[in-house]
Amino acid sequence: MGEWKACLLGDIIELKRGYDLPKSKRKAGNIPIISSSGFSDTHIEAKVNGPGVITGRYGTIGTVYYVEEPYWPLNTTLYVRDFKGNDPRFVSYFLRGIDFMAYSDKAAVPGVNRNHLHQAQVLLPPLPEQRAIASVLSALDDKIDLNQRMNATLERQARALFADWFVHFGPTRAKAANQPPYLPPKTWSLFPDRLDDKGVPEGWEEVQIKDFCLRVESGGTPSRKEAKYWENGTVPWLTSGEVRKPIITRTDNFISNLGLEESSAKLWPPLSTVVAMYGATAGQVTLLACETSANQACCALVPKQHTKSFIFLKAKFSIQLYESRARGSAQQNLNKTLVSNLETVAPAKSVLERFEEIASPLIDKMIENELESRTLAQTRDLLLPKLMSGEVRVREGEGVVEDMV
């Protein structure tokens, strides 16, 4: 580490407070708005040119975001105004090793003091090594980003298929209009030839989403006063805030087997769809990739055979409806009845099975990508402090990444 130099963080970068932009003044555009919790909206005007590095000043503290394009950092953030000749991508990783809470104001609502932060004692590698370190870590992040973009495409494909078959009734409408088939003959033959008086394919019923479920149930929280329910917990326990994630491969919290047995928490199987009922995420939907319990703000739709994809995509299509029902209730929340009574159509069993045959591989691939991204992120987080301290040299890190990417 002879070439690394000891200095102050303020010698490496200059941090500046972000800019206020009330929601009433935002105009949807292609400029990302970055808050302390990350990407939060878009606007037509940028305040700062990319590449940019942003971290939370208030709210979510300690998380660092990197953007390539021009952006608008909100006033809850600090952004790097001057990189002082250092590599921006490296700086984004370098800042993740800073203990931001050590430089926060001791107030009721803690906030990072940038002047104090500038005084942090750090070790900085020379520019060529900065770029090499950033290259190693960004290779992992780029693969994670690729997986996310791939999953967005897979979900769009699954949603488009669901919409055509079960929202717009495309095959039946085409048949009724004597239009040429656009599906394989065996699949095409499964659809009715006409719509009934209600505008639904003949023979299909109007039902509720609970009719596709083995059970619909909310979770529960073991008593926080009982340490035995939480200490050394191995049972995944989901909160409604985590339902923002499209797929759950791991939860932030765990409870013990005793906590599960002696509370109203329940264990839900993989491929169950979960809807958040309370709080800021009310109406949001996620899919479980692992066996999971949850708190009482979550409601699980546990699928019957051949219904997992149908339930998940129907719930995804209904997020806005769920959100409006939450706003329309006296408590501004959903409940199990509102979740389970979501109206839908029930196609013929043969159609449902064929849909599952097509949609299930798409969703399975989404889960596979999400699991891979989790492993990549764990590797990145393990390598990051070791590369930043010089414990692991760049060439060793490159070898690890080459085996994974």
C-alpha positions as CSV (number, residue, x, y, z in Angstrom):
1,M,0.0,0.0,0.0
2,G,3.0,2.3,-0.5
3,E,1.4,4.3,-3.2
4,W,-1.8,4.9,-1.2
5,K,-1.9,8.2,0.5
6,A,-3.5,9.3,3.8
7,C,-5.7,12.4,3.4
8,L,-9.0,14.0,4.3
9,L,-12.2,13.1,2.4
10,G,-12.5,16.8,1.5
11,D,-9.2,16.5,-0.3
12,I,-10.7,13.9,-2.6
13,I,-14.2,15.3,-3.3
14,E,-16.4,18.2,-2.5
15,L,-19.9,17.4,-1.3
16,K,-22.8,19.8,-1.8
17,R,-26.4,19.8,-0.6
18,G,-29.1,18.9,-3.2
19,Y,-31.9,21.1,-4.4
20,D,-35.6,21.4,-3.4
21,L,-38.1,20.3,-6.0
22,P,-41.7,20.0,-4.7
23,K,-43.9,17.5,-6.4
24,S,-46.2,20.3,-7.5
25,K,-43.4,21.7,-9.6
26,R,-42.2,18.4,-11.2
27,K,-42.9,17.7,-14.9
28,A,-42.5,14.1,-16.0
29,G,-39.4,13.8,-18.3
30,N,-36.3,11.8,-18.8
31,I,-34.2,13.4,-16.0
32,P,-34.0,11.1,-12.9
33,I,-34.7,12.7,-9.5
34,I,-32.6,11.2,-6.8
35,S,-33.7,11.4,-3.1
36,S,-32.0,9.9,-0.1
37,S,-33.7,6.6,-0.9
38,G,-32.6,6.6,-4.5
39,F,-34.5,7.1,-7.8
40,S,-37.8,8.7,-6.9
41,D,-39.2,10.5,-9.9
42,T,-38.4,12.2,-13.2
43,H,-38.3,15.8,-14.4
44,I,-37.6,17.8,-17.6
45,E,-34.7,19.7,-16.2
46,A,-31.3,18.6,-14.7
47,K,-29.4,20.4,-12.0
48,V,-26.2,18.4,-12.3
49,N,-24.4,16.7,-15.2
50,G,-23.4,13.1,-14.9
51,P,-21.7,11.0,-13.9
52,G,-22.9,11.6,-10.4
53,V,-22.5,10.2,-6.9
54,I,-25.2,10.9,-4.4
55,T,-25.9,9.9,-0.8
56,G,-28.5,10.7,1.8
57,R,-28.3,13.8,3.9
58,Y,-31.6,13.2,5.8
59,G,-33.9,10.2,5.7
60,T,-32.0,7.2,4.4
61,I,-28.3,7.7,5.5
62,G,-25.3,5.8,4.3
63,T,-26.6,4.5,1.0
64,V,-24.7,5.7,-2.1
65,Y,-26.1,6.0,-5.6
66,Y,-24.3,6.3,-8.9
67,V,-25.8,7.8,-12.1
68,E,-24.3,8.2,-15.5
69,E,-26.7,10.7,-17.0
70,P,-27.6,14.3,-15.9
71,Y,-29.8,14.3,-12.8
72,W,-31.6,16.3,-10.1
73,P,-30.4,15.6,-6.5
74,L,-33.1,16.5,-4.0
75,N,-32.4,18.5,-0.9
76,T,-32.4,15.4,1.3
77,T,-29.2,14.4,-0.4
78,L,-25.5,15.3,-0.7
79,Y,-24.0,15.0,-4.1
80,V,-20.4,15.2,-5.3
81,R,-19.9,18.6,-6.9
82,D,-16.2,18.2,-7.6
83,F,-14.4,14.9,-7.9
84,K,-11.0,16.7,-7.9
85,G,-9.6,14.4,-10.6
86,N,-10.6,11.1,-9.0
87,D,-12.6,8.4,-10.8
88,P,-16.4,9.0,-10.2
89,R,-17.3,5.3,-10.2
90,F,-14.5,4.5,-7.8
91,V,-15.7,7.4,-5.5
92,S,-19.2,5.8,-5.5
93,Y,-17.7,2.6,-4.1
94,F,-15.2,4.4,-1.8
95,L,-18.0,6.3,-0.1
96,R,-19.8,3.1,0.9
97,G,-17.0,2.4,3.3
98,I,-17.6,5.7,5.2
99,D,-19.5,5.6,8.5
100,F,-21.9,8.4,7.7
101,M,-23.7,8.2,11.1
102,A,-20.4,9.2,12.8
103,Y,-20.7,12.5,11.0
104,S,-24.4,13.1,11.7
105,D,-26.0,15.9,13.7
106,K,-27.2,14.8,17.1
107,A,-30.7,16.0,16.5
108,A,-34.2,14.4,16.8
109,V,-34.0,13.8,13.0
110,P,-30.3,12.9,12.4
111,G,-28.7,14.4,9.3
112,V,-25.2,14.2,7.8
113,N,-23.1,17.3,8.3
114,R,-21.0,17.6,5.1
115,N,-18.4,19.9,6.8
116,H,-17.8,17.2,9.4
117,L,-17.8,14.5,6.7
118,H,-15.1,16.4,4.7
119,Q,-12.8,15.9,7.8
120,A,-12.9,12.1,7.6
121,Q,-9.5,10.5,7.6
122,V,-9.1,8.2,4.5
123,L,-6.6,6.3,2.4
124,L,-6.7,6.9,-1.3
125,P,-5.1,4.8,-4.1
126,P,-3.6,6.4,-7.2
127,L,-5.9,7.0,-10.2
128,P,-4.9,3.9,-12.2
129,E,-5.7,1.7,-9.2
130,Q,-8.9,3.6,-8.6
131,R,-10.0,2.8,-12.1
132,A,-9.0,-0.9,-11.8
133,I,-10.9,-1.3,-8.5
134,A,-14.0,0.4,-10.0
135,S,-13.7,-1.9,-13.0
136,V,-13.8,-5.0,-10.8
137,L,-16.7,-3.9,-8.7
138,S,-18.7,-2.4,-11.6
139,A,-18.5,-5.7,-13.5
140,L,-20.6,-7.2,-10.8
141,D,-23.0,-4.2,-10.7
142,D,-23.3,-4.3,-14.5
143,K,-24.4,-7.9,-14.4
144,I,-26.9,-7.1,-11.6
145,D,-28.2,-4.3,-13.8
146,L,-28.4,-6.6,-16.8
147,N,-30.5,-9.1,-14.7
148,Q,-32.8,-6.3,-13.6
149,R,-33.3,-5.2,-17.2
150,M,-33.8,-8.8,-18.3
151,N,-36.4,-9.3,-15.6
152,A,-38.3,-6.1,-16.6
153,T,-38.5,-7.5,-20.2
154,L,-39.6,-10.9,-18.9
155,E,-42.3,-9.3,-16.8
156,R,-43.5,-7.2,-19.7
157,Q,-43.8,-10.3,-21.8
158,A,-45.8,-12.1,-19.1
159,R,-48.0,-9.1,-18.5
160,A,-48.7,-8.7,-22.3
161,L,-49.7,-12.3,-22.6
162,F,-52.0,-12.0,-19.5
163,A,-53.6,-8.8,-20.8
164,D,-54.2,-10.3,-24.2
165,W,-55.8,-13.5,-22.9
166,F,-57.6,-12.4,-19.8
167,V,-58.1,-8.6,-20.0
168,H,-58.7,-7.8,-23.7
169,F,-59.8,-11.4,-24.6
170,G,-57.8,-11.1,-27.8
171,P,-58.1,-14.6,-29.2
172,T,-61.8,-14.8,-28.7
173,R,-62.3,-11.3,-30.2
174,A,-60.2,-12.3,-33.2
175,K,-62.2,-15.5,-33.6
176,A,-65.5,-13.6,-33.4
177,A,-64.3,-11.2,-36.1
178,N,-63.0,-14.1,-38.3
179,Q,-59.5,-12.9,-38.1
180,P,-56.6,-15.2,-38.8
181,P,-55.1,-17.1,-35.8
182,Y,-52.0,-15.6,-34.2
183,L,-51.4,-18.5,-31.7
184,P,-50.4,-22.1,-32.4
185,P,-53.4,-24.2,-33.5
186,K,-53.6,-26.3,-30.4
187,T,-53.6,-23.1,-28.2
188,W,-56.0,-21.3,-30.5
189,S,-58.5,-24.1,-30.3
190,L,-58.8,-23.7,-26.5
191,F,-60.5,-20.3,-26.7
192,P,-64.2,-19.8,-27.1
193,D,-65.5,-18.5,-30.5
194,R,-67.5,-15.6,-29.2
195,L,-68.1,-13.3,-26.2
196,D,-71.2,-13.5,-24.1
197,D,-73.7,-10.7,-23.2
198,K,-71.3,-9.4,-20.5
199,G,-68.4,-9.2,-22.9
200,V,-66.6,-12.2,-21.5
201,P,-65.6,-15.3,-23.5
202,E,-68.5,-17.8,-23.5
203,G,-68.3,-20.3,-20.7
204,W,-65.8,-18.3,-18.7
205,E,-67.0,-17.2,-15.2
206,E,-66.7,-14.0,-13.3
207,V,-65.1,-14.9,-9.9
208,Q,-62.8,-13.5,-7.3
209,I,-59.1,-14.0,-7.0
210,K,-59.5,-16.1,-3.8
211,D,-61.2,-18.8,-6.0
212,F,-57.7,-19.5,-7.4
213,C,-56.1,-19.8,-4.0
214,L,-55.6,-22.6,-1.6
215,R,-55.9,-20.0,1.1
216,V,-55.7,-16.2,1.6
217,E,-54.2,-15.1,4.9
218,S,-52.4,-12.3,6.7
219,G,-49.3,-12.6,8.8
220,G,-48.4,-11.7,12.3
221,T,-45.7,-10.4,14.6
222,P,-44.2,-12.3,17.5
223,S,-44.0,-10.3,20.7
224,R,-41.0,-8.0,20.7
225,K,-40.8,-8.4,24.5
226,E,-39.9,-12.1,24.1
227,A,-36.2,-12.3,23.0
228,K,-36.6,-16.1,22.4
229,Y,-38.9,-15.2,19.4
230,W,-36.2,-13.2,17.7
231,E,-32.7,-14.3,18.8
232,N,-30.9,-16.6,16.4
233,G,-34.0,-16.6,14.2
234,T,-33.8,-18.7,11.0
235,V,-37.4,-18.3,9.7
236,P,-37.6,-15.5,7.1
237,W,-40.1,-12.8,8.2
238,L,-41.3,-10.2,5.7
239,T,-42.5,-6.7,6.4
240,S,-44.8,-4.6,4.1
241,G,-41.9,-2.2,3.3
242,E,-40.1,-5.0,1.5
243,V,-43.0,-5.7,-0.8
244,R,-41.6,-2.9,-3.0
245,K,-39.2,-5.6,-4.3
246,P,-40.6,-7.5,-7.3
247,I,-39.4,-10.9,-6.0
248,I,-38.4,-11.9,-2.4
249,T,-35.4,-14.1,-2.3
250,R,-34.4,-13.1,1.3
251,T,-36.0,-11.1,4.0
252,D,-34.4,-8.4,6.1
253,N,-35.6,-10.0,9.4
254,F,-35.9,-13.5,10.8
255,I,-37.8,-15.0,13.7
256,S,-37.3,-18.3,15.6
257,N,-39.4,-21.4,15.1
258,L,-40.8,-20.7,18.6
259,G,-41.8,-17.2,17.4
260,L,-43.6,-18.7,14.5
261,E,-45.4,-21.3,16.6
262,E,-46.5,-19.0,19.3
263,S,-47.7,-16.1,17.2
264,S,-50.2,-15.4,14.4
265,A,-47.3,-15.5,11.9
266,K,-47.7,-18.2,9.2
267,L,-45.3,-19.9,6.9
268,W,-46.1,-19.3,3.2
269,P,-44.7,-21.5,0.4
270,P,-42.6,-20.3,-2.5
271,L,-44.5,-18.8,-5.5
272,S,-47.2,-17.3,-3.2
273,T,-48.2,-13.7,-4.2
274,V,-48.0,-11.2,-1.3
275,V,-49.9,-7.9,-1.2
276,A,-49.0,-5.1,1.2
277,M,-52.1,-3.9,3.2
278,Y,-50.8,-1.0,5.3
279,G,-48.5,2.0,5.1
280,A,-46.6,3.6,2.2
281,T,-46.6,0.3,0.2
282,A,-50.3,-0.5,0.6
283,G,-51.4,-2.2,-2.7
284,Q,-47.9,-3.2,-3.8
285,V,-47.3,-6.8,-4.9
286,T,-44.4,-9.2,-4.7
287,L,-43.7,-12.9,-5.4
288,L,-42.1,-15.2,-2.9
289,A,-39.1,-17.1,-4.1
290,C,-38.6,-18.8,-0.8
291,E,-40.7,-20.1,2.1
292,T,-41.5,-17.0,4.2
293,S,-43.5,-15.7,7.1
294,A,-44.6,-12.1,7.4
295,N,-46.1,-9.4,9.6
296,Q,-49.8,-8.6,9.8
297,A,-49.4,-5.8,7.1
298,C,-48.9,-8.5,4.5
299,C,-51.5,-10.7,2.9
300,A,-50.6,-13.9,1.0
301,L,-52.4,-15.4,-1.9
302,V,-51.3,-19.1,-1.8
303,P,-51.9,-20.6,-5.2
304,K,-53.7,-23.8,-6.2
305,Q,-52.1,-25.9,-8.9
306,H,-51.6,-24.2,-12.3
307,T,-52.6,-20.8,-10.9
308,K,-49.3,-19.2,-9.6
309,S,-48.6,-17.1,-12.7
310,F,-52.3,-16.1,-13.1
311,I,-52.5,-14.9,-9.5
312,F,-49.2,-13.0,-9.6
313,L,-50.0,-11.2,-12.9
314,K,-53.6,-10.5,-12.0
315,A,-52.4,-8.9,-8.7
316,K,-49.7,-7.0,-10.6
317,F,-52.3,-5.7,-13.0
318,S,-54.5,-4.6,-10.0
319,I,-51.9,-2.5,-8.1
320,Q,-53.6,0.8,-8.9
321,L,-57.0,-0.7,-8.0
322,Y,-55.7,-2.1,-4.7
323,E,-54.1,1.4,-4.0
324,S,-57.4,3.2,-4.7
325,R,-59.3,0.8,-2.4
326,A,-56.8,1.4,0.3
327,R,-57.3,5.2,-0.1
328,G,-61.0,4.7,-0.1
329,S,-61.2,2.8,3.1
330,A,-61.8,4.4,6.5
331,Q,-58.3,3.5,7.7
332,Q,-56.5,4.2,4.4
333,N,-55.5,0.5,4.4
334,L,-56.4,-2.7,2.7
335,N,-57.7,-5.8,4.6
336,K,-57.8,-9.5,3.8
337,T,-61.3,-9.2,2.4
338,L,-60.4,-6.4,0.0
339,V,-57.4,-8.4,-1.2
340,S,-59.2,-11.7,-1.6
341,N,-62.3,-10.3,-3.3
342,L,-60.5,-8.9,-6.3
343,E,-62.8,-9.5,-9.3
344,T,-61.4,-11.5,-12.2
345,V,-62.4,-14.0,-14.9
346,A,-62.1,-17.8,-14.6
347,P,-61.1,-19.3,-17.9
348,A,-61.5,-22.9,-18.9
349,K,-59.1,-25.2,-17.1
350,S,-57.4,-26.0,-20.3
351,V,-56.7,-22.3,-21.0
352,L,-55.4,-21.8,-17.5
353,E,-53.0,-24.7,-17.8
354,R,-51.7,-23.6,-21.2
355,F,-51.2,-20.1,-19.8
356,E,-49.2,-21.5,-16.9
357,E,-47.1,-23.6,-19.4
358,I,-46.1,-20.4,-21.2
359,A,-45.9,-17.9,-18.3
360,S,-44.3,-20.1,-15.7
361,P,-40.8,-20.3,-17.4
362,L,-40.8,-16.5,-17.7
363,I,-41.4,-16.1,-14.0
364,D,-39.0,-18.9,-13.1
365,K,-36.3,-17.2,-15.1
366,M,-37.0,-13.9,-13.2
367,I,-36.5,-15.8,-9.9
368,E,-33.3,-17.3,-11.2
369,N,-32.0,-13.9,-12.2
370,E,-32.9,-12.4,-8.9
371,L,-31.1,-15.2,-7.0
372,E,-28.0,-14.7,-9.1
373,S,-28.1,-10.9,-8.5
374,R,-28.3,-11.6,-4.8
375,T,-25.1,-13.7,-5.0
376,L,-23.4,-11.1,-7.1
377,A,-24.3,-8.4,-4.6
378,Q,-23.0,-10.5,-1.7
379,T,-19.7,-11.0,-3.6
380,R,-19.4,-7.3,-4.4
381,D,-20.1,-6.3,-0.7
382,L,-17.4,-8.8,0.4
383,L,-14.8,-7.6,-2.1
384,L,-15.5,-3.9,-1.6
385,P,-13.9,-3.3,1.8
386,K,-11.0,-5.7,1.0
387,L,-10.2,-3.9,-2.2
388,M,-10.5,-0.5,-0.5
389,S,-8.1,-1.5,2.2
390,G,-5.6,-3.2,-0.1
391,E,-6.2,-6.6,1.7
392,V,-7.2,-8.0,-1.7
393,R,-5.3,-6.8,-4.8
394,V,-7.1,-5.9,-8.0
395,R,-5.8,-9.0,-9.9
396,E,-7.2,-11.3,-7.2
397,G,-10.5,-9.5,-7.4
398,E,-10.6,-9.8,-11.2
399,G,-10.2,-13.6,-10.8
400,V,-13.2,-13.8,-8.5
401,V,-15.3,-11.7,-10.9
402,E,-14.3,-13.7,-14.0
403,D,-15.5,-16.9,-12.4
404,M,-18.9,-15.3,-11.7
405,V,-19.7,-13.0,-14.7
